[in-house]
């Protein structure tokens, strides 16, 4: 990171498997000092502490609490990381903010967008950093795809789909209780809605579907979302507000996107996650829940191919927390709004050739840890700089959750 950060005393409330992952992933950061852990059983707390001590064997033993509320009231804690089931997010984060703590919430942050927005307002009032742990956009491949789409390096996007096939969660787990999890789109799908919104624009319309099994569980859900991207300056979609000069050139472009999630895979079967983006001149495929393989193919002009190659060459091969920043810095400097105007290559006078490129990242665990580190460091920067809202903002998290609510559920089919 290019800015100095302090060390923060952190308490993790909720001692499940993800809490143990975070404790290990963040342990190597100078900014992270695990001060306390809260969990209902000794076994769960010890698992979190063991993950931390594996990488920080010489530190003092963190405090242990059974109840999250006890940890939140600990005066020696600066930052509370909430990794409890979703139905506890809103009430516990409100308590933490009222106690003067900064808060990093596991997704979704609340069961409703309204509840998350209320706590966002409270965080502003309390002058505390408050963020939801949405990590996918901190992956450099996700960042690279965003720039390819934004600058139409394969032409206009016409359709996209996400297919996410995960291992089945044990029956009776809180995951299947809608009152506790909110359902698959709310508990899990917000990760992918966050990516979809930034790749394709805000949702204009959304419908959700589910199949209910004889057990009452809804293990397969899917949504059809119409995203509306706004293009300006020669077909370039920008994230900034339009200038007076560009307002008259703005055009709405609709992108239908299908989102499928199935928690149906047997324990020894391979999970799979794949984005497929269909463009006028080719397609983009991104594979992995932690994205690790990017495949691009098309029939492109020489300049398009050179820009894609140059963009992908900036992706680090080894896990690092600032990997997405490296890609963004290069693209911001080198892919100007008028860097590529696709209408110029549609002419029969422009030579186009087949293009294929595959980029793979090894060390899935390392990249997952790097993404978690990037999200935590982003929160640290929010603490030090009140004007910094983070790569994934609270407005983003609220919008993701709102979309998830819209997709839960329009139509249901009953089995059995």
C-alpha positions as CSV (number, residue, x, y, z in Angstrom):
1,X,0.0,0.0,0.0
2,X,1.2,3.5,-0.7
3,X,-0.1,5.0,2.5
4,X,1.0,4.3,6.1
5,X,-1.3,2.3,8.3
6,X,-1.4,1.8,12.1
7,X,-1.8,-1.4,14.0
8,X,-5.3,-2.2,15.2
9,X,-6.5,-4.3,18.1
10,X,-9.1,-6.6,16.5
11,X,-11.8,-8.8,18.0
12,X,-13.4,-11.6,15.9
13,X,-17.0,-12.3,17.0
14,X,-18.2,-15.6,15.6
15,X,-15.8,-18.5,15.6
16,X,-16.8,-20.7,12.7
17,X,-14.6,-21.9,9.9
18,X,-14.5,-18.5,8.1
19,X,-13.3,-16.8,11.4
20,X,-10.4,-19.3,11.5
21,X,-9.5,-18.6,7.9
22,X,-9.5,-14.8,8.6
23,X,-7.4,-15.1,11.7
24,X,-4.8,-17.0,9.7
25,X,-5.0,-14.9,6.6
26,X,-4.7,-11.6,8.4
27,X,-2.1,-12.7,11.0
28,X,0.8,-11.7,8.9
29,X,-0.3,-8.1,8.5
30,X,1.4,-5.6,10.8
31,X,-2.0,-3.7,10.9
32,X,-3.8,-6.7,12.5
33,X,-3.4,-7.6,16.1
34,X,-5.9,-10.3,17.3
35,X,-7.0,-9.2,20.7
36,X,-10.1,-11.3,21.4
37,X,-12.3,-14.1,20.0
38,X,-15.9,-14.8,20.8
39,X,-17.5,-18.2,20.1
40,X,-20.1,-20.4,21.7
41,X,-17.7,-23.4,22.3
42,X,-14.1,-23.8,23.5
43,X,-13.4,-26.0,20.5
44,X,-14.4,-23.3,18.0
45,X,-12.5,-20.5,19.8
46,X,-9.4,-22.7,19.9
47,X,-9.6,-23.4,16.2
48,X,-9.5,-19.6,15.5
49,X,-6.7,-19.1,18.0
50,X,-4.7,-22.0,16.5
51,X,-4.9,-20.5,13.0
52,X,-3.6,-17.2,14.3
53,X,-0.8,-18.7,16.5
54,X,0.4,-20.8,13.5
55,X,1.6,-17.6,12.0
56,X,2.1,-15.5,15.1
57,X,3.5,-18.0,17.7
58,X,5.1,-15.4,19.9
59,X,2.2,-13.1,20.6
60,X,0.3,-12.8,23.8
61,X,-2.8,-15.1,24.0
62,X,-6.0,-13.2,22.9
63,X,-8.9,-13.0,25.2
64,X,-11.8,-15.5,24.9
65,X,-15.5,-14.7,25.2
66,X,-18.5,-16.9,24.8
67,X,-20.8,-14.1,23.7
68,X,-20.2,-11.7,20.9
69,X,-21.7,-8.9,23.0
70,X,-19.0,-9.4,25.7
71,X,-16.3,-9.0,23.1
72,X,-17.9,-5.9,21.5
73,X,-17.9,-4.2,25.0
74,X,-14.2,-4.9,25.5
75,X,-12.6,-1.4,25.8
76,X,-9.3,-2.6,24.4
77,X,-10.7,-3.5,21.0
78,X,-10.5,-1.0,18.1
79,X,-12.0,-3.1,15.3
80,X,-14.8,-5.7,15.5
81,X,-14.9,-8.4,12.8
82,X,-18.4,-9.9,12.7
83,X,-18.5,-13.5,11.3
84,X,-21.7,-14.6,12.9
85,X,-24.7,-15.9,11.0
86,X,-26.4,-13.1,8.9
87,X,-29.5,-12.7,11.2
88,X,-27.2,-11.3,13.9
89,X,-25.3,-8.9,11.7
90,X,-27.6,-5.9,12.0
91,X,-28.0,-5.9,15.8
92,X,-24.4,-6.7,16.6
93,X,-22.9,-4.2,14.2
94,X,-25.3,-1.5,15.7
95,X,-24.0,-2.4,19.2
96,X,-20.4,-2.3,18.0
97,X,-20.8,1.1,16.4
98,X,-22.5,2.5,19.5
99,X,-19.5,1.2,21.5
100,X,-17.3,3.3,19.3
101,X,-15.8,0.3,17.3
102,X,-14.9,0.2,13.7
103,X,-16.7,-2.8,12.0
104,X,-15.9,-5.2,9.3
105,X,-19.0,-7.4,8.6
106,X,-19.0,-10.7,6.9
107,X,-21.5,-10.5,4.0
108,X,-24.3,-9.8,3.6
109,X,-24.2,-7.3,6.5
110,X,-27.9,-7.7,7.3
111,X,-30.9,-9.6,6.2
112,X,-32.3,-6.5,4.5
113,X,-30.9,-3.5,2.6
114,X,-32.9,-1.2,4.8
115,X,-31.2,-2.5,8.0
116,X,-27.7,-2.3,6.5
117,X,-28.4,1.3,5.3
118,X,-29.5,2.3,8.8
119,X,-26.3,1.0,10.2
120,X,-24.3,2.8,7.5
121,X,-26.0,6.1,8.6
122,X,-25.1,5.3,12.2
123,X,-21.5,4.6,11.2
124,X,-21.3,8.1,9.6
125,X,-22.8,9.7,12.7
126,X,-20.4,7.8,15.0
127,X,-17.4,8.6,12.6
128,X,-16.5,5.0,12.4
129,X,-15.3,2.9,9.5
130,X,-17.9,0.3,8.5
131,X,-17.6,-2.2,5.6
132,X,-18.9,-5.4,4.4
133,X,-16.5,-8.2,3.5
134,X,-17.2,-8.5,-0.2
135,X,-13.8,-9.6,-1.6
136,X,-14.2,-10.6,-5.2
137,X,-13.4,-7.3,-6.7
138,X,-10.0,-7.4,-4.9
139,X,-9.0,-10.2,-7.3
140,X,-6.8,-8.9,-10.2
141,X,-8.5,-11.0,-12.8
142,X,-11.9,-9.5,-11.8
143,X,-10.3,-6.1,-12.1
144,X,-8.9,-6.9,-15.6
145,X,-12.2,-8.1,-16.9
146,X,-13.9,-4.9,-15.7
147,X,-11.4,-2.8,-17.7
148,X,-11.9,-5.0,-20.8
149,X,-15.6,-4.5,-20.6
150,X,-15.4,-0.8,-19.7
151,X,-13.2,-0.1,-22.7
152,X,-15.0,-2.5,-25.0
153,X,-11.8,-4.3,-25.9
154,X,-14.0,-7.1,-27.4
155,X,-16.8,-4.8,-28.5
156,X,-20.1,-4.3,-26.8
157,X,-21.3,-6.9,-24.2
158,X,-24.6,-8.5,-25.2
159,X,-25.1,-11.3,-22.6
160,X,-23.4,-12.8,-19.6
161,X,-24.0,-15.7,-17.2
162,X,-22.7,-17.0,-13.9
163,X,-22.8,-20.7,-13.0
164,X,-21.9,-21.5,-9.4
165,X,-22.0,-25.1,-8.3
166,X,-21.0,-25.6,-4.6
167,X,-20.9,-28.5,-2.1
168,X,-24.2,-29.2,-0.4
169,X,-24.5,-27.8,3.1
170,X,-25.5,-30.2,5.9
171,X,-29.3,-30.4,6.5
172,X,-30.3,-28.6,9.6
173,X,-27.5,-26.0,9.2
174,X,-28.6,-22.4,9.8
175,X,-27.8,-21.8,6.1
176,X,-31.1,-23.5,5.1
177,X,-33.1,-21.3,7.6
178,X,-34.3,-18.3,5.7
179,X,-34.9,-16.4,8.9
180,X,-31.2,-16.8,9.8
181,X,-29.5,-16.7,6.4
182,X,-31.9,-14.9,4.2
183,X,-31.5,-17.6,1.5
184,X,-28.8,-18.3,-1.0
185,X,-29.0,-15.0,-2.9
186,X,-28.7,-12.9,0.3
187,X,-26.2,-15.1,2.2
188,X,-24.0,-16.0,-0.8
189,X,-25.2,-14.3,-4.1
190,X,-24.3,-10.8,-3.0
191,X,-20.6,-11.6,-3.8
192,X,-21.5,-12.1,-7.5
193,X,-24.1,-9.3,-7.7
194,X,-21.3,-7.0,-6.6
195,X,-19.2,-8.1,-9.6
196,X,-22.1,-8.0,-12.0
197,X,-23.1,-4.5,-11.0
198,X,-19.6,-3.2,-11.7
199,X,-19.1,-5.1,-14.9
200,X,-22.5,-4.5,-16.5
201,X,-24.2,-1.5,-14.7
202,X,-27.0,-1.2,-12.2
203,X,-30.0,-3.5,-12.4
204,X,-33.0,-2.3,-14.2
205,X,-35.2,-5.4,-13.6
206,X,-34.7,-8.6,-11.7
207,X,-36.6,-11.9,-11.2
208,X,-35.6,-14.8,-9.0
209,X,-36.5,-18.5,-9.2
210,X,-36.0,-21.5,-6.9
211,X,-36.8,-25.2,-6.7
212,X,-38.0,-26.3,-3.2
213,X,-37.1,-29.9,-2.4
214,X,-39.3,-32.3,-0.3
215,X,-37.1,-31.4,2.7
216,X,-38.1,-27.7,2.3
217,X,-34.6,-26.7,1.3
218,X,-34.0,-24.5,-1.7
219,X,-30.6,-25.7,-3.0
220,X,-31.0,-24.4,-6.5
221,X,-31.8,-20.8,-7.2
222,X,-31.3,-18.6,-10.3
223,X,-32.1,-15.1,-11.3
224,X,-32.5,-13.1,-14.5
225,X,-31.3,-9.6,-14.2
226,X,-31.3,-6.8,-16.8
227,X,-28.3,-4.6,-16.1
228,X,-28.3,-1.1,-17.6
229,X,-24.8,0.2,-18.4
230,X,-24.4,3.8,-19.4
231,X,-21.8,4.4,-22.2
232,X,-20.1,7.8,-22.9
233,X,-17.2,9.2,-24.9
234,X,-17.2,6.9,-27.9
235,X,-18.8,3.9,-26.2
236,X,-16.8,3.9,-23.0
237,X,-18.7,3.2,-19.7
238,X,-17.3,5.3,-17.0
239,X,-17.8,5.2,-13.2
240,X,-17.6,9.0,-12.7
241,X,-20.6,11.3,-13.1
242,X,-21.0,12.6,-16.7
243,X,-19.6,16.0,-17.6
244,X,-21.8,18.6,-19.4
245,X,-20.0,17.7,-22.6
246,X,-20.7,14.0,-22.3
247,X,-24.3,14.1,-21.0
248,X,-25.7,14.4,-24.5
249,X,-23.7,11.4,-25.7
250,X,-24.9,9.0,-23.0
251,X,-26.6,5.9,-24.1
252,X,-28.3,3.2,-22.1
253,X,-27.3,-0.3,-23.0
254,X,-29.1,-3.3,-21.6
255,X,-27.2,-6.5,-20.7
256,X,-29.2,-9.6,-19.6
257,X,-27.3,-11.7,-17.1
258,X,-28.3,-15.1,-15.7
259,X,-27.1,-16.0,-12.1
260,X,-27.3,-19.6,-11.0
261,X,-26.3,-21.0,-7.6
262,X,-26.6,-24.7,-6.7
263,X,-25.5,-26.1,-3.4
264,X,-25.9,-29.6,-4.7
265,X,-22.4,-31.1,-5.2
266,X,-21.4,-34.2,-3.2
267,X,-18.5,-33.7,-0.8
268,X,-15.9,-35.4,-3.0
269,X,-17.1,-33.8,-6.3
270,X,-15.3,-30.8,-7.7
271,X,-17.0,-27.4,-7.2
272,X,-17.1,-25.0,-10.1
273,X,-17.8,-21.3,-10.6
274,X,-17.7,-19.8,-14.1
275,X,-18.5,-16.4,-15.6
276,X,-19.1,-16.2,-19.4
277,X,-19.4,-12.8,-21.0
278,X,-20.5,-12.7,-24.6
279,X,-19.3,-9.6,-26.6
280,X,-19.7,-8.5,-30.2
281,X,-16.2,-9.7,-31.1
282,X,-15.6,-12.6,-28.8
283,X,-16.1,-13.9,-25.2
284,X,-14.5,-13.7,-21.8
285,X,-14.5,-16.7,-19.4
286,X,-13.5,-16.4,-15.8
287,X,-13.3,-19.5,-13.7
288,X,-13.1,-20.2,-9.9
289,X,-15.0,-19.0,-6.9
290,X,-11.6,-17.5,-6.1
291,X,-11.0,-16.5,-9.7
292,X,-7.9,-18.3,-11.0
293,X,-8.3,-18.8,-14.7
294,X,-9.2,-16.2,-17.3
295,X,-9.7,-17.1,-21.0
296,X,-10.3,-14.5,-23.7
297,X,-11.0,-15.3,-27.4
298,X,-12.2,-13.3,-30.3
299,X,-11.5,-11.9,-33.7
300,X,-9.8,-8.6,-33.0
301,X,-7.9,-5.8,-34.6
302,X,-4.2,-5.7,-33.8
303,X,-4.6,-2.7,-31.4
304,X,-7.3,-4.5,-29.4
305,X,-5.1,-7.6,-29.0
306,X,-2.1,-5.5,-28.0
307,X,-4.2,-3.7,-25.3
308,X,-5.6,-6.9,-23.9
309,X,-2.2,-8.5,-23.8
310,X,-0.7,-5.4,-22.1
311,X,-3.5,-5.3,-19.5
312,X,-3.2,-9.0,-18.6
313,X,0.6,-8.7,-18.4
314,X,0.1,-6.4,-15.4
315,X,-1.5,-9.2,-13.3
316,X,0.9,-10.5,-10.7
317,X,1.6,-14.2,-10.8
318,X,2.1,-14.6,-7.1
319,X,-0.6,-13.7,-4.5
320,X,-0.3,-10.2,-3.1
321,X,-2.9,-7.9,-1.4
322,X,-2.2,-5.0,-3.8
323,X,-2.6,-7.1,-7.0
324,X,-5.8,-5.4,-8.1
325,X,-4.3,-2.0,-7.5
326,X,-1.4,-2.8,-9.9
327,X,-3.9,-3.7,-12.6
328,X,-6.0,-0.6,-11.9
329,X,-3.1,1.8,-11.8
330,X,-1.8,0.6,-15.2
331,X,-5.3,0.7,-16.8
332,X,-6.1,4.1,-15.4
333,X,-2.9,5.5,-16.9
334,X,-2.8,3.6,-20.2
335,X,-6.4,3.0,-21.2
336,X,-7.7,6.5,-21.7
337,X,-11.4,7.0,-22.4
338,X,-10.7,7.3,-26.1
339,X,-8.0,4.6,-26.2
340,X,-10.1,2.3,-28.4
341,X,-13.1,3.1,-30.4
342,X,-14.6,-0.2,-31.6
343,X,-16.5,1.4,-34.5
344,X,-13.2,2.0,-36.1
345,X,-12.4,-1.7,-36.3
346,X,-15.8,-2.7,-37.7
347,X,-14.8,-1.3,-41.1
348,X,-13.9,-3.8,-43.8
349,X,-10.6,-1.9,-44.2
350,X,-9.4,-3.0,-40.8
351,X,-7.6,-6.3,-40.6
352,X,-8.8,-8.6,-37.8
353,X,-7.2,-11.9,-36.7
354,X,-8.2,-14.7,-34.3
355,X,-7.1,-14.0,-30.7
356,X,-6.8,-16.4,-27.8
357,X,-5.2,-15.8,-24.4
358,X,-5.3,-17.9,-21.2
359,X,-4.1,-16.5,-17.8
360,X,-4.0,-18.8,-14.8
361,X,-3.1,-18.0,-11.2
362,X,-1.8,-20.9,-9.0
363,X,-2.1,-21.1,-5.2
364,X,-5.9,-20.7,-4.6
365,X,-5.5,-20.4,-0.8
366,X,-2.8,-17.7,-1.2
367,X,-5.0,-15.7,-3.5
368,X,-8.0,-16.0,-1.1
369,X,-5.9,-14.8,1.7
370,X,-4.6,-11.9,-0.4
371,X,-8.1,-10.8,-1.2
372,X,-9.1,-10.9,2.5
373,X,-6.0,-8.9,3.3
374,X,-6.8,-6.3,0.7
375,X,-10.3,-5.9,2.1
376,X,-9.0,-5.5,5.7
377,X,-6.3,-3.0,4.6
378,X,-9.0,-1.1,2.7
379,X,-10.9,-0.8,6.0
380,X,-7.7,0.4,7.8
381,X,-7.4,3.1,5.2
382,X,-11.0,4.1,5.8
383,X,-10.2,4.5,9.5
384,X,-7.3,6.8,8.8
385,X,-8.9,8.7,5.9
386,X,-12.5,9.7,6.5
387,X,-12.8,10.7,2.8
388,X,-11.9,7.2,1.6
389,X,-14.9,5.0,1.1
390,X,-13.1,1.9,-0.1
391,X,-13.0,0.0,-3.3
392,X,-16.3,-1.7,-2.3
393,X,-18.3,1.0,-0.7
394,X,-21.2,0.8,1.8
395,X,-23.5,2.0,-1.0
396,X,-22.3,-1.0,-3.1
397,X,-23.1,-3.4,-0.3
398,X,-26.5,-1.9,0.2
399,X,-27.2,-2.1,-3.6
400,X,-26.0,-5.7,-3.7
401,X,-28.2,-6.7,-0.9
402,X,-31.2,-4.9,-2.4
403,X,-30.7,-6.8,-5.6
404,X,-30.5,-10.1,-3.7
405,X,-33.8,-9.2,-2.0
406,X,-35.4,-8.6,-5.4
407,X,-34.3,-12.0,-6.5
408,X,-35.6,-13.8,-3.4
409,X,-37.9,-15.3,-4.8
410,X,-40.4,-14.5,-7.6
411,X,-41.3,-18.1,-8.6
412,X,-40.9,-21.4,-6.9
413,X,-41.2,-25.0,-8.1
414,X,-41.9,-27.8,-5.7
415,X,-40.4,-31.2,-5.8
416,X,-41.6,-34.4,-4.1
